[in-house]
Structure formats: C-alpha cells, structure tokens
Amino acid sequence: MISKTRRLLSLSTAIFLATTAIAAAEPSAELIEAAKKEGMLTTIALPHDWCGYGDVIASFKAKYPEIQVNELNPDAGSADEVEAVKANKDNKGPQAPDVIDVGLAFGPQMKAEGLLQPYKVSTWDEIPDSVKDAEGYWYGDYYGVMSFLVNKDLVQNAPKDWADLLKPEYAGQVALAGDPRASNQAILGVLAAGLAKGAKSGKEAGEAGLGYFAELNKAGNFVPVIGKSGTLAQGSTPIVVAWDYNALGWAKTLAGNPPTEVVVPASGVLAGVYVQGISAYAPHPNAAKLWMEHLYSDEGQLGWLKGFCHPTRFNAMVKAGKVPQELIDALPPAAAYEKAYFPTLEEVDANKAAVTGGWDSVVGANVQ
C-alpha cells in the first residue's frame, strides 16, 4: 500500500508541487455572515456524478442551510459557462452564475476578458503555483486522465488503446463525452488521440487528433452523440471517451447494470486540470467566496477525491496523513498514470484553437 501511495505522490508531484505546510484555516465569521445575508449561491455546469459534486454540494448545504444553492445547466461545457457569465453581466437574477469550474485554458481567457474577480482562499499556499493565477483570478481544483468507459454487455473485447477504436468491431460505438467545439473534456479527448499518434502536444497534436477523429468518423465507428452514463447504459454509445473520474463515477452509479470497464489507454495518456473562479459580475460574491473556501478545505478536497478526482491539495494532505487509505486504493492502479502527460497552458490553448476551429471542416460530425 505504501508503494502505491508513493507512486501516486510521484505522479502528482509532476504538476502539483505542493508545499508541506498544512493549512487549517477556516473562513472568517464576517464572510460567513455576509454570505448568509445574500442567501443564495448560483453554480453552473456541475453534474452531480462529476468528480463527486453531488456530495460536495450536499455538504455545503448542510454546513450553510441558510444559503440556497441554485444549480444552472449541470451538463453545460466550459465555453457555455463563459457565455453565461457574458450574457448576464447586467443581470442580478437567478440566471447569473456566481462561480465557474472550467478547463485550464478557459481561466486565463476569462481573466483577460474581465470576466473574473480575484479571491485567494485560506489554503492558497497549498495550491501549486503552476496551476493558479498569481493574482487569484483562477486556481486549479482537480485533475484526471482521459480514459475509455466500456459497456461490457455490448463490447466483447474492451479496446486497450486509441488505435483499437478504429477496428471494424467497434462500428457505431465510440463517442466523446462532450461537443469538441465547446466542451473542454472533448477538446482534450482530441488532443489525447493526437498524442497517441506521436504528435507534439499543442497545435500539432490537435490537428493530428482531428485527423484521427475524421478517420474514426469515416470508418463509421464515431457516434455524434454526447456520451454519458445514460447513453452508455442504453447502448447508443457503448464506448465513451471521458475523464477517468467521470468514467469511474458513472460505473459506480450503474452498479453493474450494465457491467462496465474503465480503460486508461496504453498511449496518449493525457492529464487534464480544471480551475475555479468567481464571476466578476457575481450577484452573490460573498457566497461565492464561501463556496471556494468549502471546496479548498480538507472536507471539500476529500469530497472530490471520493469522486475519483485527484484534488489540487492531494500531496500536502497525504503528507499530513489527512487522506484515508481506502480513497487512495479506490483509484485506478498507479501504473496506469505513470505515462500521464500534463500539457502546458500554452499547449492547451494551441490545441483548443486547433480543435474548435477545425472540427467542422476536418471531421464534420455535429456532436449533440
């Protein structure tokens, strides 16, 4: 067990160079009181089976029953979140998001467009510098790797790598867990496929990934449906390319009906970081800050880990003995993560531009 922990730590150290100091800070009484006076928090794009968010939201409600959590469009993608903030700049009603959870590339974009306000949580020092804005406009929350979720009732031989998905036996079976023109998860799924073809991370891999999905589509293997647990169970998307934590969460929810398998591919093992931020136009800024304090507390970080995500404070919390061994054991074998590649922000941006700009012309599949 110790070796597994150590290997996980060495993996996550690749990006999360956390400090050894463990913060036990709590939000101030003034912030709690101000948030309670606002009485509401509006979230967006937080599916309950994504990263354990259902339980994380429930624990926030239990801690602060005076604050109503208004959940907008749980199945939205990162680009949809950006548009929701823009569209509601002058709206203080229930359609205006207070907080966002978006792919890494969207954090700097939103800061540059003036859509975020800075706030540093009390555990700020334990968020690695490589995944946070120095001024506090956005900050990394968790990461996972791209995987395949397979419906074992319909798929005899689970694919082991990206190249396998092109085989005739997978005709009409392969889907992305999002629209690659708007969903960070899908955009990075294309990058992972490009990496598996040997392309350099960034624009080159994005273009190679587009070529791969064009080939997959031409072969009749690609299904232009947004894949999730329901479509997998119904059989319309028997193989879904998704973050490992989503795949594991969906598999847990399905509870063997149908039987599933989660495969981390042998090549193109891509790690993806998501980030949090507070809208510059948040109708409930204090509730938003209190929500961030909750997410980055020990309780919030363990909530994400229970949802099979590696939280940003993972290293520091393990070193402090704050992570139960059973949560580490519930993750896929550490060996599956050893080849994980963490793209730089520049590479993520270059890939995003290539994929969103070229999907329609190169692949031509209208994912919805």
N, C-alpha and C positions, 0 to 999 in steps of 0.2 A: 504493500500500500504506500509505503514511504516513497518508493521509486516512482510510482505513478504521480504522486504529488510533486515530486521534484521535476519530473519531466514536464508536467503541466506548467510549473513555475518557469522552467527554462523557456518553454514555448511563449508564454505570455510576456516574459521579460523582453522578448524581441521587439515588442512595441510598447509595452506598459512598464516603463522604468519607474515604478512607483517608489516613493520614499518609504523609509522604515518607520517613520513616526505614525502612530495611530491616533487619529482624532476621535475624541468622544464628545465633540461639541454638539449642542442642541440649539435649535432655533430660539431666538430671543422671545421673551414674553410679549414684547411690543409687536414683533412680527406676527405672532400667533393671534394676538388681539385684533390687529389691523386686518388680517386675513378673515377672521371670523365676522368682522363688521361687513366685509364685502359679500360674504355668504355664498359665493359660487366660484367654481373653477371650471373653465371650458377647455377640454382637451380635444384633440383631433388625431385620427389615424392610429388608434391604439386598440387593435383587436385583442380580445381577452385571452386568446390562445397564442399570442405572440409574446415570447420572452417572459411568460408568467404575468403579463399585465393585469389579467383579471384579479388575481390575488393581491397584486401591488395596489391597484385602485381600491379594492375592498379594505385593505389595511389602512389606507389614507382616510377613507370614510369612517372607519372605526375609531381612528385616532382623533379625527376632527369632524364629529357628526353635525356640527353647525354649518359646515361648508358643503353645499350641493355640488356634485360632480356632473357636469353637463358634457356628455360624450358625443362629439360630432363625427360622422362618417368614418367608422372604425376601419373600413377597408381602403381608405384613401392612400395614395402614394406620396412620396416626398414632394414631387412637383405640385401635387394638389394642395399640400399644406402651404407651400409658398404662395400659391394663387389665393388661397383662403385668407391669408394674412393681408395680401394686397387688396383684395376685394372688400375687406371690412375695415379699412383704415379709419373711416369716419363712423363706424357702426359700433356702438357700445352694447348692442343686444346679444342674444344667445347664439348668433351665428359667427361671432368674432372669437377666434381661438386665442387663448392666453398663452399657451405653451406649444412647442413643436418638438417632434422626435424625427429627425431626418438623416439621410445618408451623409457621410462625411463631406462630400463635395458641396452639399447644399448649405452648410454652415457659413463658410466664407462668402458664398454668393449672397446669402440673406443679410449678412453684416454689411457687405459692400452696397447693397440696395437700401440700407437704412431700415430694415425690417425687424431688427432685434435690439433689445436693450441689455446692457451688461448687468450681470449679477454673479458674485462669487460665493458658492456655498461654503459652509463652515468646514467641510472636509476637502476644500480646494487643493491643498498641498499634496493630497494623495492621488489627484488626477494627473497622469503623466503629461509633461509639457508637450510631447509630440502629438497629443490628441486634444489640445484645448487652445482657445484663443487667449493670448496673454492678458487681454483686457476684460475677459469674462463674457464675451458676447455669445460664445458657444463652447460646449465641452463634451468630450467623449463619454458615453454611458456604458456601452457593452459591445462585444464583438462575437462573431461566429464564423464558420466556414461554409462555403457552398457545398450542397450535397444533393443526392437523389433520394426522394421518398418513393417507394415502390409498393404497389398493390400486389401482394403475392398470390392472390386468387386469380389475377388476370395475367400476370407476368411470370412465366415458368423459370426463366433464368435472369436474375437481377443483373443489370449492367454494372460493370466494375469501373468503367472509365468513360470519358466523353466519346471516344471513337466507337465504343459499343453501341451508342444510341443511334448510329447511322445504319445498323444492321436491319435487314428486312423484317426480322421477327418483332421489331418494335414499331411497326407501321401503325400510325394513328394513335400513338400512346404517349408522346413526350410533350410536356407543357412547361412554361415558365410560370412562376408564382407572382406574376405582375405584367403590366404592359411595359415593354422595354423602351417606350417613348416617354414614360413618366415615372415608373417605379424604380427606385434605387436598387431593390433586390434583383429585379430583372436585368437592369443595366449592367450590374456586376456579374450576373449569370453569363452574359455575353462576353465580358472580359475574361472570366474563368475559362470559357471554351476557347478563347483566343490564346490564352496562356498554354492550354493543353496542346495547342498546335505548334508550340515553340516560339510564338511571337513575343516580342519585348513588351512589357507592361506599359500601358498607356494607349496612345492613338493606334499604334501598330497592332496591339492585341485586340483593341476594339474592332478594328477593321477585319482582322482575322476571325474574330468571333462572329461578325456579321456574315462573313463568307461561310462559316460553319453552319449557322442557322439557315442561310439560304439553301445550303446543301441538304440540311435536315428537312426543310420545308419542301424542296423539290422531290425528295425521296418519299414524301407522304407520311413521314414519321412525326412531324411537328403538328401539334394541335393548337390553334389560335384562341385558346380559352385560358383565362387566368386560373391557374391551378391552386387548389386549397384542399383541406381535408374532405369537404363535401363532394367536390368533383372527383377526387381520388376514389372515395367510397362508392360513388355512383358508377364509376367506370368510364367516365368521359375523359379523364386524364389519369391513366394508370401509373404514369411516371411523372413526378413533379420535381423540377429543379428549384430548390429553395434553401434558405439558410438552415444549417443543422438544427438550430434551436426550434425553428418552426416545424421542421420535419419530425423532430422528436416529440414536440408538444402535440402535433396532430396525431402521431402514432399513439401517444398516451391517451388522448381523447377517444380515439377509435377503439382502443382496448381490445384489439384482436379481431374486430369486425369491420372491415376485412383484415386478415393478417398483413403486416407491413414489414418492410426492411428499410433501414436508413443506411445509405452507402456514401461514404466520403470517397470521391473518385481518386484513382491512383495518380493522376496527373492533373495539373490545373487546379491545385488546392488553393483556393482564394479566401483570405480572411477579410472580413468587412467590418468596419467600425461605424456605429451610429452616434449621433450627437444630439444634445438637448439645447434648447434656447427658449427665451421668453420674448414674445411679440413686443415690438416697440409700441404697439397700439393696444396692448392687453387691457381689457376692461377691468380685470381683477389682478393688478400687478402684485399685490401682497400675497394673495392666494397662490399665484404662480411661483413666487419665491419660496413659499412654504412647501409647495409641491416638490420643488427642486431639493429642498432640504431633506424631504422624505426619501426621494429617490437615491440620494447620495449618502444617506445614513446607513448604518450596518443593516438595519431591517430592510431597507429598500434594495440594497445591493444583494443581499441574500435572497430577496424575492425574485430578482432577475435570474440568479443562479439556479433557483428551484425551477425556473422556466427554461433551463438548459443553456443560458447565455453566460459568457464569461464577463462579469461586471468590471468596470474600469478600476475599482479598488481591490481587485482579486488578490494581487500579490501581497499588498500590505496587510490585508485581512487574514490571509493564510499564515503569514509570518507571526501575526499576533494570536494565532490559534482561534480565530473567530469563525472559521468555515468548517462546519460539520463534515466529517469524512464521507458520510453517505451521499452528500451533494457532489463531492468530487467523483465518487465511484459511479454516480448516475450518468456522467458524461461519457461520450464515446472513448474508446481506448486512446491514450495519449499518443500512441504511434501514428494514428490517423492524422494527427495535427502536425507531425514533425516537418512535413514539406510545406506547411502553410506559408503563403506569401502575403505580406502586408504591403499593399501598394502605397506609394506616397500620395499626398494630396494632389500634387501636380499630375501624377499618373491617373488618378481617379477622375480629375477634371477633364483630361485629354480623352480618356475613354468615354466619359459621359457625352462629350461633344460629338465624338465619332458615332456612337451608338444611336443617340437621339436624332442626330442629323441624317443618318444613313439607313435606318431601319426600313422605312417605307420604300426607298428606291432599291436597296440591295436585297432585302428579304421579302417585302411586300405582303406580309401576313398581318391582318388587322386584329391584334390581340384585344379581346374584351370579355 
